[in-house]
Amino acid sequence: GFGRKDVVEYLLQSGANVHARDDGGLIPLHNACSFGHAEVVNLLLRHGADPNARDNWNYTPLHEAAIKGKTDVCIVLLQHGAEPTIRNTDGRTALDLADPSAKAVLTGK
C-alpha cells in the first residue's frame, strides 16, 4: 500500500482481509499507523480493522503511531476507540513509548 489509499480501497473492495496478520502478528492497520498514513488508517478502520489489535509483542496500532510521533493518526485511532492503557509485553503503554509530539495528544494536554 505505501499510503496508496486507492490501492488499499481496491484491495478491500476485492475482498482483502483487513484482519490478515504477518509473521509478527501485524495487521495492515499497524503498518499504516507506523508510516503515518491517516487516510489509509481511516479506511481500514471503516472496514472493520480493530484499533486495539495486538501483534506478537502486544503492540497496538496506537503504540506504532505514538512511537513514530504520528499525531494525526493517534487522534484518528483514539476517535475509533483505541485504548491507550494497553501494555506491550514489556509492560509499556503507547504513552510510555510516545515521541514527545504524540504525548500531548495521548494525555490531552
C-alpha positions as CSV (number, residue, x, y, z in Angstrom):
1,G,0.0,0.0,0.0
2,F,2.7,2.6,1.0
3,G,-0.1,5.1,1.7
4,R,-1.8,4.5,-1.6
5,K,-5.4,4.9,-0.5
6,D,-6.7,4.0,-3.9
7,V,-4.8,0.7,-3.9
8,V,-5.9,-0.2,-0.4
9,E,-9.5,0.7,-1.3
10,Y,-9.4,-1.6,-4.4
11,L,-7.9,-4.4,-2.3
12,L,-10.6,-4.1,0.3
13,Q,-13.4,-4.0,-2.3
14,S,-11.8,-7.1,-3.9
15,G,-12.1,-9.0,-0.6
16,A,-8.8,-8.4,1.1
17,N,-8.8,-9.4,4.7
18,V,-8.4,-6.4,6.9
19,H,-7.6,-8.8,9.8
20,A,-4.8,-10.6,7.9
21,R,-1.6,-11.0,10.0
22,D,2.0,-11.3,9.1
23,D,4.5,-13.5,10.9
24,G,5.0,-10.8,13.6
25,G,1.3,-10.6,14.2
26,L,0.9,-7.2,12.5
27,I,-2.3,-6.4,10.7
28,P,-2.4,-3.7,7.9
29,L,-3.5,-1.1,10.4
30,H,-0.3,-1.5,12.4
31,N,1.7,-0.7,9.2
32,A,-0.5,2.2,8.1
33,C,-0.1,3.7,11.6
34,S,3.6,3.3,11.7
35,F,4.0,5.1,8.4
36,G,1.5,7.8,9.3
37,H,-1.0,7.2,6.5
38,A,-4.0,8.8,8.2
39,E,-6.3,8.3,5.2
40,V,-5.5,4.6,4.9
41,V,-5.9,4.3,8.7
42,N,-9.4,5.8,8.4
43,L,-10.2,3.5,5.5
44,L,-9.1,0.3,7.3
45,L,-11.0,1.3,10.5
46,R,-14.1,1.9,8.4
47,H,-13.7,-1.6,7.0
48,G,-13.6,-3.1,10.5
49,A,-9.9,-3.1,11.4
50,D,-9.5,-3.5,15.2
51,P,-7.9,-0.3,16.7
52,N,-6.8,-2.4,19.6
53,A,-5.3,-5.3,17.6
54,R,-2.1,-6.6,19.2
55,D,0.9,-8.0,17.4
56,N,3.1,-10.8,18.8
57,W,4.6,-8.4,21.4
58,N,1.3,-6.8,22.3
59,Y,2.0,-3.6,20.4
60,T,-1.2,-1.9,19.2
61,P,-1.6,0.4,16.3
62,L,-1.6,3.2,18.8
63,H,1.8,2.1,20.0
64,E,3.1,2.2,16.4
65,A,1.7,5.7,15.7
66,A,2.8,7.2,19.1
67,I,6.4,5.8,18.8
68,K,6.7,7.5,15.4
69,G,5.1,10.7,16.5
70,K,2.2,10.4,14.0
71,T,-0.2,12.7,16.0
72,D,-2.9,12.8,13.3
73,V,-3.0,9.0,13.3
74,C,-3.1,8.9,17.1
75,I,-6.1,11.2,17.0
76,V,-7.9,9.0,14.4
77,L,-7.2,5.9,16.5
78,L,-8.5,7.4,19.7
79,Q,-11.6,8.6,17.9
80,H,-12.2,5.0,16.9
81,G,-11.8,3.5,20.3
82,A,-8.1,2.8,20.6
83,E,-7.3,2.1,24.3
84,P,-4.2,4.0,25.4
85,T,-3.7,1.9,28.5
86,I,-2.9,-1.4,26.7
87,R,0.6,-2.6,27.7
88,N,3.0,-4.4,25.4
89,T,4.9,-7.5,26.6
90,D,7.4,-5.1,28.3
91,G,4.6,-3.5,30.3
92,R,4.8,-0.2,28.3
93,T,1.8,1.8,27.1
94,A,1.7,3.9,24.0
95,L,2.2,6.9,26.2
96,D,5.3,5.4,27.8
97,L,6.9,4.9,24.4
98,A,5.5,8.0,22.6
99,D,7.5,10.5,20.7
100,P,7.2,13.9,22.5
101,S,5.0,15.2,19.7
102,A,2.5,12.5,20.4
103,K,2.5,12.7,24.2
104,A,0.2,15.8,24.2
105,V,-2.3,14.0,22.0
106,L,-2.3,11.0,24.3
107,T,-2.6,13.0,27.5
108,G,-5.0,15.6,26.2
109,K,-2.6,18.3,27.5
